[in-house]
């Protein structure tokens, strides 16, 4: 499969999962299949819960902001990404994580805000850095394992002071990189885990094990460990992009983010053509705080192409 097919699959797949999962956020397990029992029947981009049909949430909005910073600043400019996040947060988006909002609005500089938040709260292992990682994973994939995992950690640390969030985002980046190399990514998990910080390796080894099921999670899937574990489980236990997304949303809980992470992985694995057109046609990504811009499928495809063809710079 051509690299651009996988890249577009990752970017669009994550946005699709986000938009499909949003109306079911914090709902019970099985709600998606209860409403749409026949796969392929249509109507799944239903909207609800304050979301229009096909509307992507903060997960995709922040991913786009990271992507545009990487492209416009010719590489990783952490202060610029943080400033874009702040501009977005100040515009009162429909949804923003409590932790992310506090970090972006507490008035501290970009290199201290998340660390100080964690120092005070001691709670910063949410999935908010993982949810936005598909675009950056595409951008850094060609730069190699060390570079992509380091970039993931640094971007995650802008809003999440707990290293657990950094390591989960780094694992996700590396899984995308390996998929682009036409490598079966899940078979490489033992090698990836060896690169995870020793203080966090055991917990990730548990949720990424082949026999782990989301029912075994000890935290709500709004935390980074079960979120990533659930996305990997959804990819591992299904045989198509559509089935992986359905499985992810049917877990309930933080459905938009679990499905966004699943969509990034499954989109890279199966490619753009595996994503149903009935899901991509209504897809749109508002960017609050950025002059009323709204991205549609063509814009996301163009973004994926630029992320793939622009040399990654740290």
Buried (B, 14 or more C-beta within 10 A) or exposed (E): BEBBBBBBBBBBBBBBBBBBBBBBBEBEBEBBBEBBEEEEEEEBBBBEBEBBBBBBBBBBBBBBBBBBBBBEBEBBBBEBBBBBBBBBBEEEBBBBBEBBBBBBEEEBEBEEBBBBBBEEEEEBBBBBBBBBBBBBBBBBBBBEBEBBBBBBBBBBBBBBBBBBBBBBBBBBBBBBBBBBEEEEBBEBBEEBBEBBEEEBBEBBBBBBBEEBEBEEBEEEBBBBBBBBBBBBBBBBEBEEBBBBBBBBBBBBBBBBBBBBBBBBBBBBBBBBEBBBEEBBEBBBBBBBBBEEEEBBBEBBBEBBBBBBEBEBBE
